[in-house]
Amino acid sequence: MLKYLLYVIFMIPLCFYLNYWMFTIILFFITFLFMIEGYMMFSFCNISMYFGYDVLSYGLIFLSFWICCLMLLASCNTYLYKNFISFFMLNILFLLLFLMLSFMSVNLFMFYLFFESSLIPTFFLILGWGYQPERIQAGIYLLFYTLFASLPLLMSIFNVYNYIDSLNLFMFSFIQNYCFGIYSYFSLLMAFLVKMPMFIFHLWLPKAHVEAPISGSMILAGVLLKLGGYGLLRVFSLIYYLGISFNFFWMGICLLGGVVVSLVCLCQVDLKSLIAYSSVAHMGVVLAGLMTLTYWGLGGCYMLMLAHGLCSSGLFCLANITYERLSSRSFFVNKGLINLMPSMCLWWFLLSSCNMAAPPSMNLLSEISLLNSILSWGSLTAISIIFLSFFSAAYTLYMYSYTQHGKLYSFLYSCNTGFCREYLLLFLHWFPLNYIILSSDLFFNWF
């Protein structure tokens, strides 16, 4: 694993000497190397003192590589307008490095350290390359929401070390975890619930998405939300018995919150804002499945995290493509786009159908397994699930039909087919989303 870390570290000086596209090609090359090597092992491998990975880590490291490459492909305007290109590439490289180190960490404290470090490049992305002056407020929201919940987590990590004299993740499943109290339970979970984000703690996410540049939105939706889910999956082996007793509290909030957020999606007039709120609704389902602590729930949670990372990132790219043409994200301006960009309508349809879990996307299989686990946990959850599934389709269809159909806005008068770069970008989001379902057994065998 060290070779990939060194590869990324030694690319740092190249940010100031290489062409933007050459840099992107090199990053794609290392991504394919990582994919070909493919240690899809069911236990930890490549273990050193602090680093190692299993299927869970491998999938999320690969997703980080993939999304970072696509971020460079999507941020063509930064290159065209010469908007501090070298620092932009440096920022993405540091973000990738921190994400790799987070998912590779075998030590819980090291994971916490890199988990917090990934905030800094994201903060600079929003502040440095965002669009509106409100980006400062959005950056501060992002920073303080996460940091506020992180201090109790740090104290709990020291508490865990005090009890069991080890912070190795693969040792946790052998620990008799009766020694942890209710404080440890809440403080170990809270930072990850804010990061996911769970309903109630979600206010920073739409604000950060709306103010972030396309690269910021892609990495936020694609990978940074998954850090919370990854942390929960690792930590629950410590507090499994407490989870069985107290998880009903989070289940109620996640399922009811998902329904409320889905209704909020139907009220949105900003394209990016709708996609951001839909992320909160999807993460609610992920959290509810995870909280059941069943085989179906944990497997489906991991699959939906990967599927949502690709699908949501692709939808943000589509929103950005129209924003570059029309200079607005409002639904009142972005309508009748099938007349303006006929070829792009197909990609809107494909990614919208993936967003509402149509076959053969990975979203379908993951949502089926999550619904199975949630329904088996309690029959009353069926009411929330019915509304969640219905409104998920409703707001996606609302977004698709409102933007693509209807009367064209009066100041638009020409047809624009889109660039090859944009079609490649959308294809690289959509293809893995529908191809990975062929090897879905791997995602249910990591625990």
KENUKE-692947 format. One line per 4 residues: number of its first residue (from 1); their letters; for each residue x, y, z of C-alpha. Coordinates in Angstrom, 1 decimal. Layout:
NUM = a = X/Y/Z  ... $
***
This chain:
1 = mlky = 0.0/0.0/0.0  3.0/2.3/0.6  3.7/2.5/-3.1  0.3/4.2/-3.8 $
5 = llyv = 0.9/6.6/-0.9  4.4/7.4/-2.2  3.0/7.8/-5.7  0.5/10.5/-4.5 $
9 = ifmi = 3.2/12.2/-2.3  5.7/12.4/-5.1  3.0/13.9/-7.4  2.9/17.0/-5.1 $
13 = plcf = 5.9/18.9/-6.8  4.4/18.0/-10.2  1.4/20.3/-9.5  3.7/23.3/-10.2 $
17 = ylny = 5.4/21.9/-13.3  2.9/19.7/-15.2  0.1/20.6/-17.6  -3.4/20.2/-16.0 $
21 = wmft = -4.4/17.4/-18.4  -1.1/15.6/-18.1  -1.6/15.6/-14.3  -5.2/14.2/-14.8 $
25 = iilf = -3.9/11.4/-17.0  -1.2/10.4/-14.4  -3.9/10.3/-11.7  -6.1/8.1/-13.9 $
29 = fitf = -3.1/5.8/-14.5  -2.5/5.2/-10.8  -6.3/4.6/-10.3  -6.2/1.9/-12.9 $
33 = lfmi = -3.1/0.4/-11.3  -5.0/0.3/-8.0  -8.0/-1.3/-9.7  -5.9/-4.0/-11.4 $
37 = egym = -4.1/-4.9/-8.2  -7.4/-5.4/-6.5  -6.9/-6.9/-3.1  -10.5/-7.8/-2.5 $
41 = mfsf = -9.7/-9.9/0.5  -12.2/-10.7/3.2  -9.8/-10.0/6.0  -7.2/-7.3/6.5 $
45 = cnis = -4.2/-7.5/4.2  -1.0/-5.5/3.5  -0.9/-4.7/7.2  1.8/-2.6/8.7 $
49 = myfg = 2.0/-1.0/12.1  -0.7/1.6/11.4  -2.0/0.8/7.9  -3.8/-2.0/6.1 $
53 = ydvl = -7.0/-2.6/4.3  -9.9/-5.1/3.7  -12.8/-5.0/1.2  -14.5/-2.2/3.0 $
57 = sygl = -11.4/0.0/2.9  -10.5/-1.0/-0.7  -13.8/0.0/-2.1  -13.8/3.4/-0.5 $
61 = ifls = -10.1/4.1/-1.4  -10.9/3.2/-5.0  -13.9/5.5/-4.9  -11.7/8.3/-3.6 $
65 = fwic = -9.2/7.8/-6.4  -12.0/7.7/-9.0  -13.9/10.8/-7.8  -10.7/12.8/-7.5 $
69 = clml = -9.9/12.0/-11.1  -13.4/13.0/-12.2  -13.1/16.2/-10.2  -10.2/17.3/-12.4 $
73 = lasc = -12.1/16.3/-15.5  -15.2/18.3/-14.4  -13.3/21.4/-13.3  -12.3/22.6/-16.8 $
77 = ntyl = -13.3/26.2/-16.1  -10.7/26.5/-13.4  -8.1/25.6/-16.1  -9.6/27.8/-18.8 $
81 = yknf = -9.8/30.9/-16.6  -6.4/30.2/-15.0  -7.9/30.3/-11.5  -4.9/29.3/-9.4 $
85 = isff = -4.6/25.9/-11.2  -1.4/24.7/-9.4  -3.0/25.3/-6.0  -6.2/23.7/-7.1 $
89 = mlni = -4.3/20.5/-8.1  -2.3/20.6/-4.9  -5.5/20.9/-2.9  -7.1/17.9/-4.6 $
93 = lfll = -3.9/15.9/-4.1  -3.8/16.6/-0.4  -7.5/15.7/-0.1  -6.9/12.4/-1.8 $
97 = lflm = -3.9/11.7/0.4  -5.9/12.4/3.6  -8.8/10.2/2.4  -6.5/7.4/1.5 $
101 = lsfm = -4.8/7.6/4.9  -8.2/7.7/6.7  -9.5/4.5/5.0  -6.2/2.7/5.3 $
105 = svnl = -5.8/3.4/9.0  -5.9/0.3/11.3  -5.5/2.4/14.4  -8.6/4.3/15.6 $
109 = fmfy = -6.7/7.4/16.7  -4.9/7.6/13.3  -8.3/7.3/11.6  -9.6/10.2/13.8 $
113 = lffe = -6.5/12.3/12.9  -6.9/11.9/9.1  -10.7/12.1/9.3  -10.4/15.6/10.8 $
117 = ssli = -7.5/16.5/8.4  -9.7/15.9/5.3  -11.8/19.0/6.4  -9.0/21.4/5.7 $
121 = ptff = -8.6/20.9/1.9  -12.4/20.8/1.6  -12.7/24.1/3.5  -10.1/25.6/1.1 $
125 = lilg = -12.0/24.2/-1.9  -15.2/25.9/-0.9  -13.5/29.2/0.2  -11.0/29.5/-2.7 $
129 = wgyq = -13.1/28.3/-5.7  -16.7/28.8/-4.5  -19.1/31.1/-6.4  -20.9/33.4/-4.0 $
133 = peri = -19.7/35.5/-1.0  -21.9/33.2/1.3  -19.2/30.5/0.8  -17.4/31.8/3.9 $
137 = qagi = -20.5/31.1/6.0  -20.9/27.7/4.4  -17.2/26.8/5.1  -17.6/27.8/8.7 $
141 = yllf = -20.8/25.8/9.1  -18.9/22.7/7.7  -15.9/23.2/10.0  -17.8/23.9/13.2 $
145 = ytlf = -20.5/21.3/12.9  -17.8/18.6/12.4  -15.4/19.9/15.0  -18.1/20.4/17.7 $
149 = aslp = -19.0/16.7/17.6  -15.4/15.5/17.2  -14.0/16.5/20.7  -16.2/13.9/22.5 $
153 = llms = -15.1/11.3/20.0  -11.4/12.0/20.8  -12.1/11.7/24.5  -13.9/8.4/23.9 $
157 = ifnv = -11.0/7.1/21.8  -8.7/7.7/24.8  -11.3/6.0/27.0  -11.3/2.9/24.7 $
161 = ynyi = -7.5/2.8/25.0  -7.8/3.0/28.8  -10.1/0.0/28.9  -8.6/-2.4/26.3 $
165 = dsln = -5.0/-1.2/25.8  -5.3/-1.2/22.1  -6.8/0.9/19.3  -6.4/-1.6/16.5 $
169 = lfmf = -9.6/-1.9/14.5  -9.3/-5.6/13.8  -8.9/-6.3/17.5  -12.3/-4.7/18.4 $
173 = sfiq = -14.4/-7.7/17.4  -12.6/-9.8/20.0  -13.3/-7.4/22.9  -16.1/-8.1/25.4 $
177 = nycf = -17.6/-4.7/25.2  -19.8/-4.6/28.3  -17.3/-2.1/29.9  -18.5/0.9/27.8 $
181 = giys = -21.3/3.1/29.1  -23.9/5.3/27.5  -21.5/8.3/27.3  -19.1/6.2/25.2 $
185 = yfsl = -21.9/5.1/23.0  -23.1/8.6/22.2  -19.7/10.2/21.9  -18.3/7.5/19.6 $
189 = lmaf = -21.3/7.8/17.3  -22.0/11.6/17.3  -19.1/12.8/15.1  -19.9/10.2/12.4 $
193 = lvkm = -23.6/11.0/12.5  -22.8/14.7/11.9  -20.5/13.7/9.1  -23.1/11.4/7.4 $
197 = pmfi = -25.1/13.7/8.0  -28.1/12.5/9.9  -31.3/14.5/9.9  -31.1/17.3/12.6 $
201 = fhlw = -27.3/17.6/12.0  -27.7/18.0/8.3  -27.9/21.9/8.0  -24.3/22.3/7.0 $
205 = lpka = -24.6/20.0/3.9  -27.0/21.9/1.6  -25.3/25.2/2.4  -21.8/23.7/1.7 $
209 = hvea = -23.0/22.0/-1.6  -24.7/25.2/-2.9  -21.7/27.4/-2.3  -19.0/24.8/-3.3 $
213 = pisg = -17.5/24.6/-6.8  -18.3/21.5/-8.8  -15.2/19.7/-7.5  -16.2/20.5/-3.9 $
217 = smil = -19.7/19.2/-4.5  -18.4/16.0/-6.1  -16.0/15.1/-3.3  -18.5/16.0/-0.6 $
221 = agvl = -21.3/13.8/-2.0  -18.9/11.2/-3.4  -16.5/10.5/-0.5  -16.6/12.8/2.5 $
225 = lklg = -20.1/11.7/3.6  -18.9/8.1/3.4  -16.2/8.8/6.0  -19.1/8.9/8.6 $
229 = gygl = -20.6/5.6/7.4  -17.1/4.0/7.4  -16.4/5.2/10.9  -19.7/3.8/12.2 $
233 = lrvf = -19.1/0.4/10.6  -15.7/0.2/12.3  -16.8/1.5/15.7  -20.0/-0.6/16.0 $
237 = sliy = -17.9/-3.8/16.7  -16.9/-2.1/20.0  -20.4/-1.1/21.1  -22.5/-3.8/19.5 $
241 = ylgi = -24.5/-4.7/22.7  -25.2/-1.0/23.5  -26.3/-0.6/19.9  -28.9/-3.4/20.2 $
245 = sfnf = -30.3/-1.5/23.2  -30.3/2.1/22.0  -30.3/2.1/18.2  -34.1/2.4/18.1 $
249 = fwmg = -33.6/6.1/18.9  -31.5/6.8/15.8  -33.8/4.5/13.7  -36.8/6.7/14.4 $
253 = icll = -34.9/10.0/13.6  -33.4/8.5/10.4  -36.7/7.2/9.0  -38.9/10.1/9.9 $
257 = ggvv = -36.1/12.6/9.0  -35.8/10.9/5.6  -39.5/11.5/4.9  -39.4/15.1/6.0 $
261 = vslv = -36.3/15.8/3.9  -37.9/14.1/0.9  -40.8/16.6/1.2  -38.3/19.4/1.5 $
265 = clcq = -36.8/18.3/-1.8  -40.2/18.8/-3.5  -40.1/22.5/-2.4  -36.7/23.3/-3.8 $
269 = vdlk = -36.2/25.8/-6.6  -32.4/25.4/-6.8  -31.0/22.4/-8.7  -28.0/21.8/-6.5 $
273 = slia = -30.0/22.3/-3.3  -32.4/19.5/-4.4  -29.6/17.1/-5.1  -28.0/18.0/-1.7 $
277 = yssv = -31.2/17.3/0.2  -31.7/14.1/-1.7  -28.3/13.0/-0.3  -29.6/13.6/3.2 $
281 = ahmg = -32.6/11.4/2.5  -30.4/8.6/1.0  -28.0/8.8/4.0  -31.0/8.4/6.3 $
285 = vvla = -31.8/5.0/4.7  -28.1/4.0/4.9  -28.0/4.9/8.6  -31.3/3.1/9.3 $
289 = glmt = -30.0/0.0/7.7  -26.7/0.2/9.5  -28.5/0.7/12.9  -30.3/-2.7/12.5 $
293 = ltyw = -26.8/-4.3/12.8  -27.9/-7.2/10.6  -26.1/-8.9/7.7  -28.4/-7.5/5.1 $
297 = glgg = -28.3/-4.0/6.7  -24.4/-3.8/6.9  -23.9/-5.1/3.4  -26.6/-2.9/1.9 $
301 = cyml = -25.2/0.1/3.8  -21.8/-0.4/2.2  -23.2/-0.9/-1.3  -25.5/2.2/-1.1 $
305 = mlah = -22.6/4.3/0.1  -20.6/3.4/-3.1  -23.7/3.7/-5.3  -24.7/7.1/-3.9 $
309 = glcs = -21.1/8.3/-4.2  -21.2/7.8/-8.0  -24.8/8.7/-8.6  -24.9/11.9/-6.6 $
313 = sglf = -21.6/13.1/-8.0  -22.9/12.5/-11.5  -26.1/14.5/-10.8  -23.9/17.4/-9.5 $
317 = clan = -21.9/17.3/-12.7  -25.1/17.5/-14.8  -26.3/20.5/-12.7  -22.9/22.1/-13.3 $
321 = itye = -23.0/21.5/-17.1  -26.3/23.4/-17.3  -25.0/26.1/-14.9  -22.0/26.7/-17.2 $
325 = rlss = -24.4/27.4/-20.1  -27.2/29.3/-18.4  -25.4/30.9/-15.4  -28.2/29.9/-13.2 $
329 = rsff = -29.3/26.9/-11.1  -32.9/28.0/-10.7  -35.7/25.6/-11.9  -37.5/28.6/-13.4 $
333 = vnkg = -34.5/29.2/-15.8  -33.4/25.5/-16.2  -36.5/24.2/-18.0  -37.1/22.8/-21.5 $
337 = linl = -33.4/21.7/-21.6  -34.2/18.9/-24.1  -34.5/21.7/-26.7  -31.2/23.3/-25.7 $
341 = mpsm = -29.1/20.1/-25.1  -30.9/17.1/-26.7  -28.1/14.6/-26.2  -27.6/15.6/-22.5 $
345 = clww = -31.3/14.6/-21.8  -30.3/10.9/-22.1  -27.7/11.3/-19.3  -30.2/13.2/-17.1 $
349 = flls = -32.6/10.2/-17.6  -29.9/7.6/-16.9  -28.6/9.2/-13.7  -32.1/10.2/-12.5 $
353 = scnm = -33.3/6.6/-12.9  -30.2/5.4/-10.9  -31.1/7.9/-8.2  -34.5/6.4/-7.7 $
357 = aapp = -33.0/2.8/-7.7  -34.1/1.6/-11.1  -32.5/-1.7/-12.4  -29.8/-2.6/-13.2 $
361 = smnl = -28.1/0.0/-11.0  -26.3/-0.8/-7.8  -28.7/1.4/-6.0  -31.5/-1.2/-6.6 $
365 = lsei = -29.7/-4.1/-5.0  -28.5/-2.0/-2.0  -31.9/-0.5/-1.4  -33.6/-4.0/-1.5 $
369 = slln = -31.2/-5.3/1.1  -31.6/-2.2/3.3  -35.4/-2.4/3.0  -35.2/-6.1/4.0 $
373 = sils = -33.1/-5.3/7.0  -35.3/-2.4/8.2  -38.5/-4.3/7.8  -37.2/-7.3/9.6 $
377 = wgsl = -36.1/-5.0/12.5  -39.7/-3.7/13.1  -43.0/-3.9/11.1  -43.9/-0.3/12.0 $
381 = tais = -41.0/0.9/9.9  -43.0/-0.1/6.8  -45.0/3.2/7.0  -41.9/5.4/6.8 $
385 = iifl = -40.4/3.1/4.1  -43.5/3.4/1.9  -43.3/7.2/2.0  -39.5/7.3/1.6 $
389 = sffs = -39.7/5.1/-1.5  -42.6/7.1/-3.0  -41.1/10.5/-2.4  -37.7/9.4/-3.6 $
393 = aayt = -39.2/8.7/-7.0  -41.4/11.8/-6.8  -38.6/14.4/-6.3  -36.3/12.7/-8.9 $
397 = lymy = -39.1/12.8/-11.5  -39.9/16.4/-10.5  -36.3/17.3/-11.1  -36.0/15.4/-14.4 $
401 = sytq = -39.4/16.5/-15.9  -39.1/20.1/-14.8  -35.6/20.6/-16.2  -36.0/18.7/-19.4 $
405 = hgkl = -39.6/19.4/-20.5  -41.8/22.5/-20.7  -41.3/25.8/-22.5  -37.8/27.0/-23.1 $
409 = ysfl = -36.8/30.1/-21.2  -37.1/33.2/-23.4  -33.5/34.3/-23.5  -32.2/30.9/-24.8 $
413 = yscn = -32.1/30.6/-28.6  -29.4/28.1/-29.6  -28.8/24.4/-29.5  -25.7/23.1/-27.6 $
417 = tgfc = -24.7/19.4/-27.7  -22.1/19.4/-25.0  -18.4/18.5/-25.2  -16.8/15.1/-25.4 $
421 = reyl = -15.1/15.7/-22.0  -18.6/16.1/-20.5  -19.9/12.9/-22.0  -16.8/11.0/-20.9 $
425 = llfl = -17.3/12.4/-17.4  -20.9/11.3/-17.2  -20.1/7.9/-18.7  -17.4/7.3/-16.1 $
429 = hwfp = -20.0/8.0/-13.4  -22.8/5.9/-14.9  -20.8/2.8/-16.1  -19.3/1.6/-12.8 $
433 = lnyi = -22.7/2.3/-11.2  -24.4/-0.4/-13.4  -21.4/-2.7/-13.9  -20.3/-3.3/-10.3 $
437 = ilss = -23.7/-5.0/-9.6  -22.2/-8.1/-11.4  -19.8/-8.6/-8.6  -22.1/-7.6/-5.7 $
441 = dlff = -21.3/-10.7/-3.6  -18.0/-9.0/-2.6  -19.9/-6.3/-0.8  -21.7/-8.7/1.4 $
445 = nwf = -18.6/-10.6/2.5  -16.4/-8.0/4.1  -17.6/-8.6/7.7 $
***
